Amino acid sequence: MGRTVPTYRNTAESMIQSWNDFRRALPKEDRDMFDHMVNGIRMHASASTYAMFNDPFEGAVLSMLLEQEKELAALRKAASHEGLDH
């Protein structure tokens, strides 16, 4: 028997595909950043699957925010090593 409920990964990919018109309208440099941001959704698909959110967008947003926070933490750490923190 096949699955009756789509997996989170399939749902996330469908959500990402639905954003293609938005992506195409972005300037090239923004498109690259958008792709980087969307990859955060893919990276944390297992956690979103485990959490079983009623709305898959919730897992997508949390995944993107987590990746943003990780990048900010890396920048803070680099800045403190350079003596740039105030």
PyMOL Python script that loads the backbone (N, CA, C, O; Angstrom):
from pymol import cmd

cmd.read_pdbstr("""\
ATOM      1  N   MET A   1       0.834  -1.185   0.000  1.00  0.00           N
ATOM      2  CA  MET A   1       0.000   0.000   0.000  1.00  0.00           C
ATOM      3  C   MET A   1       0.880   1.251   0.000  1.00  0.00           C
ATOM      4  O   MET A   1       1.942   1.284   0.622  1.00  0.00           O
ATOM      5  N   GLY A   2       0.417   2.268  -0.705  1.00  0.00           N
ATOM      6  CA  GLY A   2       1.140   3.537  -0.747  1.00  0.00           C
ATOM      7  C   GLY A   2       0.772   4.419   0.428  1.00  0.00           C
ATOM      8  O   GLY A   2      -0.178   4.153   1.163  1.00  0.00           O
ATOM      9  N   ARG A   3       1.536   5.457   0.581  1.00  0.00           N
ATOM     10  CA  ARG A   3       1.255   6.425   1.642  1.00  0.00           C
ATOM     11  C   ARG A   3       0.020   7.236   1.285  1.00  0.00           C
ATOM     12  O   ARG A   3      -0.194   7.564   0.118  1.00  0.00           O
ATOM     13  N   THR A   4      -0.784   7.556   2.271  1.00  0.00           N
ATOM     14  CA  THR A   4      -1.953   8.407   2.039  1.00  0.00           C
ATOM     15  C   THR A   4      -1.667   9.855   2.428  1.00  0.00           C
ATOM     16  O   THR A   4      -2.383  10.765   2.012  1.00  0.00           O
ATOM     17  N   VAL A   5      -0.629  10.065   3.217  1.00  0.00           N
ATOM     18  CA  VAL A   5      -0.239  11.401   3.643  1.00  0.00           C
ATOM     19  C   VAL A   5       1.142  11.694   3.055  1.00  0.00           C
ATOM     20  O   VAL A   5       2.071  10.909   3.246  1.00  0.00           O
ATOM     21  N   PRO A   6       1.288  12.820   2.341  1.00  0.00           N
ATOM     22  CA  PRO A   6       2.605  13.124   1.780  1.00  0.00           C
ATOM     23  C   PRO A   6       3.639  13.352   2.888  1.00  0.00           C
ATOM     24  O   PRO A   6       3.311  13.872   3.954  1.00  0.00           O
ATOM     25  N   THR A   7       4.864  12.965   2.629  1.00  0.00           N
ATOM     26  CA  THR A   7       5.924  13.173   3.608  1.00  0.00           C
ATOM     27  C   THR A   7       6.196  14.674   3.755  1.00  0.00           C
ATOM     28  O   THR A   7       5.835  15.467   2.885  1.00  0.00           O
ATOM     29  N   TYR A   8       6.831  15.049   4.857  1.00  0.00           N
ATOM     30  CA  TYR A   8       7.173  16.458   5.043  1.00  0.00           C
ATOM     31  C   TYR A   8       8.105  16.916   3.923  1.00  0.00           C
ATOM     32  O   TYR A   8       7.958  18.019   3.398  1.00  0.00           O
ATOM     33  N   ARG A   9       9.066  16.062   3.560  1.00  0.00           N
ATOM     34  CA  ARG A   9      10.006  16.436   2.489  1.00  0.00           C
ATOM     35  C   ARG A   9       9.254  16.752   1.191  1.00  0.00           C
ATOM     36  O   ARG A   9       9.556  17.745   0.528  1.00  0.00           O
ATOM     37  N   ASN A  10       8.284  15.922   0.828  1.00  0.00           N
ATOM     38  CA  ASN A  10       7.500  16.183  -0.385  1.00  0.00           C
ATOM     39  C   ASN A  10       6.688  17.466  -0.250  1.00  0.00           C
ATOM     40  O   ASN A  10       6.608  18.258  -1.189  1.00  0.00           O
ATOM     41  N   THR A  11       6.089  17.666   0.913  1.00  0.00           N
ATOM     42  CA  THR A  11       5.302  18.870   1.151  1.00  0.00           C
ATOM     43  C   THR A  11       6.193  20.109   1.106  1.00  0.00           C
ATOM     44  O   THR A  11       5.811  21.133   0.538  1.00  0.00           O
ATOM     45  N   ALA A  12       7.378  20.016   1.703  1.00  0.00           N
ATOM     46  CA  ALA A  12       8.316  21.146   1.698  1.00  0.00           C
ATOM     47  C   ALA A  12       8.752  21.467   0.268  1.00  0.00           C
ATOM     48  O   ALA A  12       8.813  22.636  -0.113  1.00  0.00           O
ATOM     49  N   GLU A  13       9.051  20.447  -0.515  1.00  0.00           N
ATOM     50  CA  GLU A  13       9.456  20.683  -1.904  1.00  0.00           C
ATOM     51  C   GLU A  13       8.323  21.326  -2.699  1.00  0.00           C
ATOM     52  O   GLU A  13       8.571  22.199  -3.531  1.00  0.00           O
ATOM     53  N   SER A  14       7.098  20.909  -2.454  1.00  0.00           N
ATOM     54  CA  SER A  14       5.943  21.532  -3.123  1.00  0.00           C
ATOM     55  C   SER A  14       5.817  22.999  -2.719  1.00  0.00           C
ATOM     56  O   SER A  14       5.528  23.859  -3.552  1.00  0.00           O
ATOM     57  N   MET A  15       6.038  23.278  -1.428  1.00  0.00           N
ATOM     58  CA  MET A  15       5.974  24.649  -0.936  1.00  0.00           C
ATOM     59  C   MET A  15       7.068  25.485  -1.605  1.00  0.00           C
ATOM     60  O   MET A  15       6.817  26.604  -2.053  1.00  0.00           O
ATOM     61  N   ILE A  16       8.263  24.943  -1.668  1.00  0.00           N
ATOM     62  CA  ILE A  16       9.388  25.648  -2.282  1.00  0.00           C
ATOM     63  C   ILE A  16       9.102  25.898  -3.764  1.00  0.00           C
ATOM     64  O   ILE A  16       9.378  26.984  -4.275  1.00  0.00           O
ATOM     65  N   GLN A  17       8.551  24.898  -4.452  1.00  0.00           N
ATOM     66  CA  GLN A  17       8.210  25.059  -5.867  1.00  0.00           C
ATOM     67  C   GLN A  17       7.154  26.150  -6.062  1.00  0.00           C
ATOM     68  O   GLN A  17       7.177  26.868  -7.062  1.00  0.00           O
ATOM     69  N   SER A  18       6.234  26.272  -5.110  1.00  0.00           N
ATOM     70  CA  SER A  18       5.188  27.296  -5.233  1.00  0.00           C
ATOM     71  C   SER A  18       5.761  28.707  -5.118  1.00  0.00           C
ATOM     72  O   SER A  18       5.096  29.674  -5.489  1.00  0.00           O
ATOM     73  N   TRP A  19       6.978  28.834  -4.612  1.00  0.00           N
ATOM     74  CA  TRP A  19       7.635  30.133  -4.482  1.00  0.00           C
ATOM     75  C   TRP A  19       8.484  30.478  -5.704  1.00  0.00           C
ATOM     76  O   TRP A  19       9.165  31.503  -5.699  1.00  0.00           O
ATOM     77  N   ASN A  20       8.464  29.648  -6.754  1.00  0.00           N
ATOM     78  CA  ASN A  20       9.325  29.857  -7.926  1.00  0.00           C
ATOM     79  C   ASN A  20       9.097  31.189  -8.632  1.00  0.00           C
ATOM     80  O   ASN A  20      10.058  31.819  -9.075  1.00  0.00           O
ATOM     81  N   ASP A  21       7.840  31.632  -8.747  1.00  0.00           N
ATOM     82  CA  ASP A  21       7.591  32.927  -9.395  1.00  0.00           C
ATOM     83  C   ASP A  21       8.241  34.056  -8.603  1.00  0.00           C
ATOM     84  O   ASP A  21       8.831  34.969  -9.181  1.00  0.00           O
ATOM     85  N   PHE A  22       8.130  33.992  -7.284  1.00  0.00           N
ATOM     86  CA  PHE A  22       8.781  34.984  -6.422  1.00  0.00           C
ATOM     87  C   PHE A  22      10.294  34.947  -6.640  1.00  0.00           C
ATOM     88  O   PHE A  22      10.932  35.987  -6.804  1.00  0.00           O
ATOM     89  N   ARG A  23      10.856  33.740  -6.640  1.00  0.00           N
ATOM     90  CA  ARG A  23      12.305  33.576  -6.813  1.00  0.00           C
ATOM     91  C   ARG A  23      12.767  34.163  -8.143  1.00  0.00           C
ATOM     92  O   ARG A  23      13.762  34.887  -8.188  1.00  0.00           O
ATOM     93  N   ARG A  24      12.049  33.857  -9.229  1.00  0.00           N
ATOM     94  CA  ARG A  24      12.434  34.342 -10.556  1.00  0.00           C
ATOM     95  C   ARG A  24      12.380  35.865 -10.642  1.00  0.00           C
ATOM     96  O   ARG A  24      13.122  36.463 -11.421  1.00  0.00           O
ATOM     97  N   ALA A  25      11.520  36.495  -9.860  1.00  0.00           N
ATOM     98  CA  ALA A  25      11.391  37.950  -9.892  1.00  0.00           C
ATOM     99  C   ALA A  25      12.508  38.654  -9.127  1.00  0.00           C
ATOM    100  O   ALA A  25      12.661  39.870  -9.242  1.00  0.00           O
ATOM    101  N   LEU A  26      13.281  37.914  -8.355  1.00  0.00           N
ATOM    102  CA  LEU A  26      14.360  38.505  -7.561  1.00  0.00           C
ATOM    103  C   LEU A  26      15.591  38.788  -8.422  1.00  0.00           C
ATOM    104  O   LEU A  26      15.832  38.090  -9.407  1.00  0.00           O
ATOM    105  N   PRO A  27      16.375  39.815  -8.054  1.00  0.00           N
ATOM    106  CA  PRO A  27      17.675  40.006  -8.706  1.00  0.00           C
ATOM    107  C   PRO A  27      18.573  38.792  -8.424  1.00  0.00           C
ATOM    108  O   PRO A  27      18.377  38.083  -7.437  1.00  0.00           O
ATOM    109  N   LYS A  28      19.550  38.564  -9.295  1.00  0.00           N
ATOM    110  CA  LYS A  28      20.418  37.384  -9.202  1.00  0.00           C
ATOM    111  C   LYS A  28      21.017  37.205  -7.815  1.00  0.00           C
ATOM    112  O   LYS A  28      20.974  36.102  -7.270  1.00  0.00           O
ATOM    113  N   GLU A  29      21.579  38.267  -7.228  1.00  0.00           N
ATOM    114  CA  GLU A  29      22.213  38.132  -5.911  1.00  0.00           C
ATOM    115  C   GLU A  29      21.189  37.764  -4.833  1.00  0.00           C
ATOM    116  O   GLU A  29      21.508  37.027  -3.900  1.00  0.00           O
ATOM    117  N   ASP A  30      19.972  38.270  -4.958  1.00  0.00           N
ATOM    118  CA  ASP A  30      18.927  37.902  -4.005  1.00  0.00           C
ATOM    119  C   ASP A  30      18.463  36.471  -4.225  1.00  0.00           C
ATOM    120  O   ASP A  30      18.119  35.770  -3.274  1.00  0.00           O
ATOM    121  N   ARG A  31      18.455  36.038  -5.485  1.00  0.00           N
ATOM    122  CA  ARG A  31      18.077  34.661  -5.797  1.00  0.00           C
ATOM    123  C   ARG A  31      19.027  33.675  -5.132  1.00  0.00           C
ATOM    124  O   ARG A  31      18.600  32.647  -4.607  1.00  0.00           O
ATOM    125  N   ASP A  32      20.309  33.994  -5.158  1.00  0.00           N
ATOM    126  CA  ASP A  32      21.298  33.133  -4.505  1.00  0.00           C
ATOM    127  C   ASP A  32      21.047  33.055  -3.003  1.00  0.00           C
ATOM    128  O   ASP A  32      21.133  31.979  -2.412  1.00  0.00           O
ATOM    129  N   MET A  33      20.739  34.185  -2.388  1.00  0.00           N
ATOM    130  CA  MET A  33      20.444  34.200  -0.950  1.00  0.00           C
ATOM    131  C   MET A  33      19.149  33.458  -0.650  1.00  0.00           C
ATOM    132  O   MET A  33      19.050  32.757   0.356  1.00  0.00           O
ATOM    133  N   PHE A  34      18.163  33.611  -1.516  1.00  0.00           N
ATOM    134  CA  PHE A  34      16.894  32.911  -1.351  1.00  0.00           C
ATOM    135  C   PHE A  34      17.126  31.397  -1.397  1.00  0.00           C
ATOM    136  O   PHE A  34      16.590  30.652  -0.577  1.00  0.00           O
ATOM    137  N   ASP A  35      17.933  30.955  -2.367  1.00  0.00           N
ATOM    138  CA  ASP A  35      18.239  29.520  -2.476  1.00  0.00           C
ATOM    139  C   ASP A  35      18.955  29.023  -1.224  1.00  0.00           C
ATOM    140  O   ASP A  35      18.678  27.928  -0.734  1.00  0.00           O
ATOM    141  N   HIS A  36      19.863  29.825  -0.717  1.00  0.00           N
ATOM    142  CA  HIS A  36      20.589  29.473   0.513  1.00  0.00           C
ATOM    143  C   HIS A  36      19.601  29.341   1.677  1.00  0.00           C
ATOM    144  O   HIS A  36      19.685  28.403   2.469  1.00  0.00           O
ATOM    145  N   MET A  37      18.678  30.278   1.768  1.00  0.00           N
ATOM    146  CA  MET A  37      17.688  30.271   2.838  1.00  0.00           C
ATOM    147  C   MET A  37      16.782  29.041   2.732  1.00  0.00           C
ATOM    148  O   MET A  37      16.502  28.384   3.734  1.00  0.00           O
ATOM    149  N   VAL A  38      16.334  28.740   1.529  1.00  0.00           N
ATOM    150  CA  VAL A  38      15.436  27.607   1.305  1.00  0.00           C
ATOM    151  C   VAL A  38      16.142  26.278   1.606  1.00  0.00           C
ATOM    152  O   VAL A  38      15.499  25.314   2.022  1.00  0.00           O
ATOM    153  N   ASN A  39      17.433  26.230   1.402  1.00  0.00           N
ATOM    154  CA  ASN A  39      18.165  24.996   1.722  1.00  0.00           C
ATOM    155  C   ASN A  39      18.089  24.665   3.207  1.00  0.00           C
ATOM    156  O   ASN A  39      18.212  23.501   3.589  1.00  0.00           O
ATOM    157  N   GLY A  40      17.886  25.679   4.048  1.00  0.00           N
ATOM    158  CA  GLY A  40      17.696  25.440   5.480  1.00  0.00           C
ATOM    159  C   GLY A  40      16.464  24.586   5.741  1.00  0.00           C
ATOM    160  O   GLY A  40      16.443  23.784   6.674  1.00  0.00           O
ATOM    161  N   ILE A  41      15.442  24.761   4.917  1.00  0.00           N
ATOM    162  CA  ILE A  41      14.230  23.943   5.058  1.00  0.00           C
ATOM    163  C   ILE A  41      14.576  22.479   4.800  1.00  0.00           C
ATOM    164  O   ILE A  41      14.156  21.586   5.536  1.00  0.00           O
ATOM    165  N   ARG A  42      15.342  22.254   3.751  1.00  0.00           N
ATOM    166  CA  ARG A  42      15.727  20.882   3.398  1.00  0.00           C
ATOM    167  C   ARG A  42      16.625  20.266   4.466  1.00  0.00           C
ATOM    168  O   ARG A  42      16.504  19.082   4.784  1.00  0.00           O
ATOM    169  N   MET A  43      17.519  21.072   5.013  1.00  0.00           N
ATOM    170  CA  MET A  43      18.471  20.566   6.013  1.00  0.00           C
ATOM    171  C   MET A  43      17.778  20.067   7.283  1.00  0.00           C
ATOM    172  O   MET A  43      18.264  19.145   7.939  1.00  0.00           O
ATOM    173  N   HIS A  44      16.651  20.675   7.623  1.00  0.00           N
ATOM    174  CA  HIS A  44      15.974  20.334   8.865  1.00  0.00           C
ATOM    175  C   HIS A  44      14.643  19.620   8.643  1.00  0.00           C
ATOM    176  O   HIS A  44      13.762  19.651   9.502  1.00  0.00           O
ATOM    177  N   ALA A  45      14.507  18.982   7.490  1.00  0.00           N
ATOM    178  CA  ALA A  45      13.264  18.270   7.173  1.00  0.00           C
ATOM    179  C   ALA A  45      13.001  17.142   8.171  1.00  0.00           C
ATOM    180  O   ALA A  45      11.848  16.885   8.519  1.00  0.00           O
ATOM    181  N   SER A  46      14.040  16.477   8.628  1.00  0.00           N
ATOM    182  CA  SER A  46      13.844  15.382   9.587  1.00  0.00           C
ATOM    183  C   SER A  46      13.248  15.895  10.896  1.00  0.00           C
ATOM    184  O   SER A  46      12.346  15.271  11.455  1.00  0.00           O
ATOM    185  N   ALA A  47      13.748  17.029  11.384  1.00  0.00           N
ATOM    186  CA  ALA A  47      13.225  17.596  12.630  1.00  0.00           C
ATOM    187  C   ALA A  47      11.769  18.031  12.437  1.00  0.00           C
ATOM    188  O   ALA A  47      10.942  17.846  13.330  1.00  0.00           O
ATOM    189  N   SER A  48      11.461  18.602  11.287  1.00  0.00           N
ATOM    190  CA  SER A  48      10.089  19.026  11.023  1.00  0.00           C
ATOM    191  C   SER A  48       9.156  17.831  10.899  1.00  0.00           C
ATOM    192  O   SER A  48       7.999  17.892  11.315  1.00  0.00           O
ATOM    193  N   THR A  49       9.661  16.745  10.326  1.00  0.00           N
ATOM    194  CA  THR A  49       8.878  15.511  10.241  1.00  0.00           C
ATOM    195  C   THR A  49       8.574  15.001  11.642  1.00  0.00           C
ATOM    196  O   THR A  49       7.441  14.632  11.951  1.00  0.00           O
ATOM    197  N   TYR A  50       9.595  14.985  12.476  1.00  0.00           N
ATOM    198  CA  TYR A  50       9.452  14.488  13.847  1.00  0.00           C
ATOM    199  C   TYR A  50       8.456  15.336  14.640  1.00  0.00           C
ATOM    200  O   TYR A  50       7.670  14.812  15.430  1.00  0.00           O
ATOM    201  N   ALA A  51       8.499  16.655  14.420  1.00  0.00           N
ATOM    202  CA  ALA A  51       7.636  17.565  15.185  1.00  0.00           C
ATOM    203  C   ALA A  51       6.167  17.457  14.776  1.00  0.00           C
ATOM    204  O   ALA A  51       5.285  17.811  15.558  1.00  0.00           O
ATOM    205  N   MET A  52       5.901  16.986  13.592  1.00  0.00           N
ATOM    206  CA  MET A  52       4.527  16.821  13.082  1.00  0.00           C
ATOM    207  C   MET A  52       3.678  18.083  13.245  1.00  0.00           C
ATOM    208  O   MET A  52       2.601  18.037  13.840  1.00  0.00           O
ATOM    209  N   PHE A  53       4.159  19.200  12.720  1.00  0.00           N
ATOM    210  CA  PHE A  53       3.399  20.451  12.760  1.00  0.00           C
ATOM    211  C   PHE A  53       2.118  20.296  11.953  1.00  0.00           C
ATOM    212  O   PHE A  53       2.104  19.615  10.928  1.00  0.00           O
ATOM    213  N   ASN A  54       1.048  20.924  12.410  1.00  0.00           N
ATOM    214  CA  ASN A  54      -0.200  20.929  11.642  1.00  0.00           C
ATOM    215  C   ASN A  54      -0.021  21.668  10.320  1.00  0.00           C
ATOM    216  O   ASN A  54      -0.590  21.287   9.297  1.00  0.00           O
ATOM    217  N   ASP A  55       0.781  22.735  10.360  1.00  0.00           N
ATOM    218  CA  ASP A  55       1.058  23.527   9.168  1.00  0.00           C
ATOM    219  C   ASP A  55       2.534  23.373   8.822  1.00  0.00           C
ATOM    220  O   ASP A  55       3.381  23.812   9.600  1.00  0.00           O
ATOM    221  N   PRO A  56       2.874  22.771   7.694  1.00  0.00           N
ATOM    222  CA  PRO A  56       4.283  22.551   7.342  1.00  0.00           C
ATOM    223  C   PRO A  56       5.085  23.846   7.219  1.00  0.00           C
ATOM    224  O   PRO A  56       6.310  23.836   7.338  1.00  0.00           O
ATOM    225  N   PHE A  57       4.391  24.957   6.981  1.00  0.00           N
ATOM    226  CA  PHE A  57       5.079  26.249   6.900  1.00  0.00           C
ATOM    227  C   PHE A  57       5.783  26.577   8.217  1.00  0.00           C
ATOM    228  O   PHE A  57       6.833  27.219   8.227  1.00  0.00           O
ATOM    229  N   GLU A  58       5.193  26.130   9.322  1.00  0.00           N
ATOM    230  CA  GLU A  58       5.796  26.374  10.648  1.00  0.00           C
ATOM    231  C   GLU A  58       7.185  25.741  10.727  1.00  0.00           C
ATOM    232  O   GLU A  58       8.131  26.378  11.190  1.00  0.00           O
ATOM    233  N   GLY A  59       7.308  24.512  10.285  1.00  0.00           N
ATOM    234  CA  GLY A  59       8.618  23.851  10.272  1.00  0.00           C
ATOM    235  C   GLY A  59       9.580  24.542   9.333  1.00  0.00           C
ATOM    236  O   GLY A  59      10.771  24.649   9.626  1.00  0.00           O
ATOM    237  N   ALA A  60       9.066  25.019   8.189  1.00  0.00           N
ATOM    238  CA  ALA A  60       9.917  25.709   7.221  1.00  0.00           C
ATOM    239  C   ALA A  60      10.486  26.993   7.824  1.00  0.00           C
ATOM    240  O   ALA A  60      11.682  27.264   7.709  1.00  0.00           O
ATOM    241  N   VAL A  61       9.626  27.778   8.463  1.00  0.00           N
ATOM    242  CA  VAL A  61      10.075  29.045   9.060  1.00  0.00           C
ATOM    243  C   VAL A  61      11.072  28.788  10.188  1.00  0.00           C
ATOM    244  O   VAL A  61      12.102  29.456  10.273  1.00  0.00           O
ATOM    245  N   LEU A  62      10.769  27.831  11.044  1.00  0.00           N
ATOM    246  CA  LEU A  62      11.699  27.528  12.139  1.00  0.00           C
ATOM    247  C   LEU A  62      13.048  27.057  11.602  1.00  0.00           C
ATOM    248  O   LEU A  62      14.090  27.405  12.157  1.00  0.00           O
ATOM    249  N   SER A  63      13.037  26.280  10.543  1.00  0.00           N
ATOM    250  CA  SER A  63      14.283  25.806   9.941  1.00  0.00           C
ATOM    251  C   SER A  63      15.105  26.966   9.392  1.00  0.00           C
ATOM    252  O   SER A  63      16.315  27.039   9.608  1.00  0.00           O
ATOM    253  N   MET A  64      14.433  27.878   8.676  1.00  0.00           N
ATOM    254  CA  MET A  64      15.149  29.037   8.125  1.00  0.00           C
ATOM    255  C   MET A  64      15.677  29.929   9.246  1.00  0.00           C
ATOM    256  O   MET A  64      16.801  30.424   9.165  1.00  0.00           O
ATOM    257  N   LEU A  65      14.879  30.138  10.287  1.00  0.00           N
ATOM    258  CA  LEU A  65      15.331  30.964  11.407  1.00  0.00           C
ATOM    259  C   LEU A  65      16.507  30.331  12.137  1.00  0.00           C
ATOM    260  O   LEU A  65      17.434  31.028  12.551  1.00  0.00           O
ATOM    261  N   LEU A  66      16.472  29.023  12.295  1.00  0.00           N
ATOM    262  CA  LEU A  66      17.579  28.334  12.947  1.00  0.00           C
ATOM    263  C   LEU A  66      18.877  28.531  12.160  1.00  0.00           C
ATOM    264  O   LEU A  66      19.925  28.804  12.745  1.00  0.00           O
ATOM    265  N   GLU A  67      18.802  28.394  10.839  1.00  0.00           N
ATOM    266  CA  GLU A  67      20.001  28.597  10.025  1.00  0.00           C
ATOM    267  C   GLU A  67      20.488  30.043  10.103  1.00  0.00           C
ATOM    268  O   GLU A  67      21.693  30.291  10.124  1.00  0.00           O
ATOM    269  N   GLN A  68      19.563  30.992  10.146  1.00  0.00           N
ATOM    270  CA  GLN A  68      19.945  32.396  10.301  1.00  0.00           C
ATOM    271  C   GLN A  68      20.659  32.614  11.644  1.00  0.00           C
ATOM    272  O   GLN A  68      21.669  33.313  11.717  1.00  0.00           O
ATOM    273  N   GLU A  69      20.121  32.012  12.682  1.00  0.00           N
ATOM    274  CA  GLU A  69      20.724  32.156  14.014  1.00  0.00           C
ATOM    275  C   GLU A  69      22.117  31.542  14.053  1.00  0.00           C
ATOM    276  O   GLU A  69      23.024  32.099  14.671  1.00  0.00           O
ATOM    277  N   LYS A  70      22.291  30.406  13.401  1.00  0.00           N
ATOM    278  CA  LYS A  70      23.615  29.776  13.351  1.00  0.00           C
ATOM    279  C   LYS A  70      24.622  30.679  12.633  1.00  0.00           C
ATOM    280  O   LYS A  70      25.774  30.795  13.053  1.00  0.00           O
ATOM    281  N   GLU A  71      24.174  31.318  11.546  1.00  0.00           N
ATOM    282  CA  GLU A  71      25.067  32.229  10.829  1.00  0.00           C
ATOM    283  C   GLU A  71      25.405  33.453  11.674  1.00  0.00           C
ATOM    284  O   GLU A  71      26.551  33.904  11.684  1.00  0.00           O
ATOM    285  N   LEU A  72      24.414  33.992  12.384  1.00  0.00           N
ATOM    286  CA  LEU A  72      24.680  35.126  13.278  1.00  0.00           C
ATOM    287  C   LEU A  72      25.653  34.744  14.384  1.00  0.00           C
ATOM    288  O   LEU A  72      26.543  35.525  14.721  1.00  0.00           O
ATOM    289  N   ALA A  73      25.496  33.560  14.948  1.00  0.00           N
ATOM    290  CA  ALA A  73      26.397  33.110  16.012  1.00  0.00           C
ATOM    291  C   ALA A  73      27.826  32.983  15.483  1.00  0.00           C
ATOM    292  O   ALA A  73      28.779  33.351  16.169  1.00  0.00           O
ATOM    293  N   ALA A  74      27.970  32.464  14.271  1.00  0.00           N
ATOM    294  CA  ALA A  74      29.303  32.339  13.672  1.00  0.00           C
ATOM    295  C   ALA A  74      29.924  33.717  13.444  1.00  0.00           C
ATOM    296  O   ALA A  74      31.121  33.899  13.664  1.00  0.00           O
ATOM    297  N   LEU A  75      29.124  34.682  13.008  1.00  0.00           N
ATOM    298  CA  LEU A  75      29.630  36.040  12.814  1.00  0.00           C
ATOM    299  C   LEU A  75      30.007  36.689  14.139  1.00  0.00           C
ATOM    300  O   LEU A  75      31.024  37.375  14.230  1.00  0.00           O
ATOM    301  N   ARG A  76      29.185  36.472  15.171  1.00  0.00           N
ATOM    302  CA  ARG A  76      29.506  37.010  16.500  1.00  0.00           C
ATOM    303  C   ARG A  76      30.823  36.433  17.012  1.00  0.00           C
ATOM    304  O   ARG A  76      31.664  37.147  17.556  1.00  0.00           O
ATOM    305  N   LYS A  77      30.978  35.130  16.825  1.00  0.00           N
ATOM    306  CA  LYS A  77      32.202  34.471  17.284  1.00  0.00           C
ATOM    307  C   LYS A  77      33.411  35.007  16.529  1.00  0.00           C
ATOM    308  O   LYS A  77      34.445  35.292  17.134  1.00  0.00           O
ATOM    309  N   ALA A  78      33.288  35.147  15.212  1.00  0.00           N
ATOM    310  CA  ALA A  78      34.386  35.680  14.421  1.00  0.00           C
ATOM    311  C   ALA A  78      34.714  37.113  14.827  1.00  0.00           C
ATOM    312  O   ALA A  78      35.885  37.481  14.910  1.00  0.00           O
ATOM    313  N   ALA A  79      33.688  37.920  15.081  1.00  0.00           N
ATOM    314  CA  ALA A  79      33.900  39.297  15.488  1.00  0.00           C
ATOM    315  C   ALA A  79      34.584  39.374  16.850  1.00  0.00           C
ATOM    316  O   ALA A  79      35.433  40.238  17.066  1.00  0.00           O
ATOM    317  N   SER A  80      34.224  38.480  17.765  1.00  0.00           N
ATOM    318  CA  SER A  80      34.847  38.515  19.086  1.00  0.00           C
ATOM    319  C   SER A  80      36.301  38.078  19.006  1.00  0.00           C
ATOM    320  O   SER A  80      37.133  38.562  19.772  1.00  0.00           O
ATOM    321  N   HIS A  81      36.618  37.171  18.093  1.00  0.00           N
ATOM    322  CA  HIS A  81      38.007  36.758  17.899  1.00  0.00           C
ATOM    323  C   HIS A  81      38.839  37.866  17.271  1.00  0.00           C
ATOM    324  O   HIS A  81      40.054  37.929  17.462  1.00  0.00           O
ATOM    325  N   GLU A  82      38.178  38.736  16.524  1.00  0.00           N
ATOM    326  CA  GLU A  82      38.852  39.869  15.897  1.00  0.00           C
ATOM    327  C   GLU A  82      38.879  41.074  16.825  1.00  0.00           C
ATOM    328  O   GLU A  82      39.470  42.098  16.483  1.00  0.00           O
ATOM    329  N   GLY A  83      38.254  40.973  17.988  1.00  0.00           N
ATOM    330  CA  GLY A  83      38.189  42.086  18.915  1.00  0.00           C
ATOM    331  C   GLY A  83      37.214  43.170  18.487  1.00  0.00           C
ATOM    332  O   GLY A  83      37.348  44.328  18.884  1.00  0.00           O
ATOM    333  N   LEU A  84      36.217  42.787  17.663  1.00  0.00           N
ATOM    334  CA  LEU A  84      35.272  43.769  17.154  1.00  0.00           C
ATOM    335  C   LEU A  84      34.007  43.881  17.984  1.00  0.00           C
ATOM    336  O   LEU A  84      33.179  44.755  17.730  1.00  0.00           O
ATOM    337  N   ASP A  85      33.842  43.002  18.982  1.00  0.00           N
ATOM    338  CA  ASP A  85      32.637  43.105  19.811  1.00  0.00           C
ATOM    339  C   ASP A  85      32.779  44.279  20.768  1.00  0.00           C
ATOM    340  O   ASP A  85      33.870  44.589  21.246  1.00  0.00           O
ATOM    341  N   HIS A  86      31.669  44.910  21.031  1.00  0.00           N
ATOM    342  CA  HIS A  86      31.696  46.098  21.902  1.00  0.00           C
ATOM    343  C   HIS A  86      30.988  45.826  23.188  1.00  0.00           C
ATOM    344  O   HIS A  86      30.907  46.705  24.046  1.00  0.00           O
TER     345      HIS A  86
END
""", "prot")
cmd.dss("prot")
cmd.show_as("cartoon", "prot")
cmd.util.cbc("prot")
cmd.orient("prot")
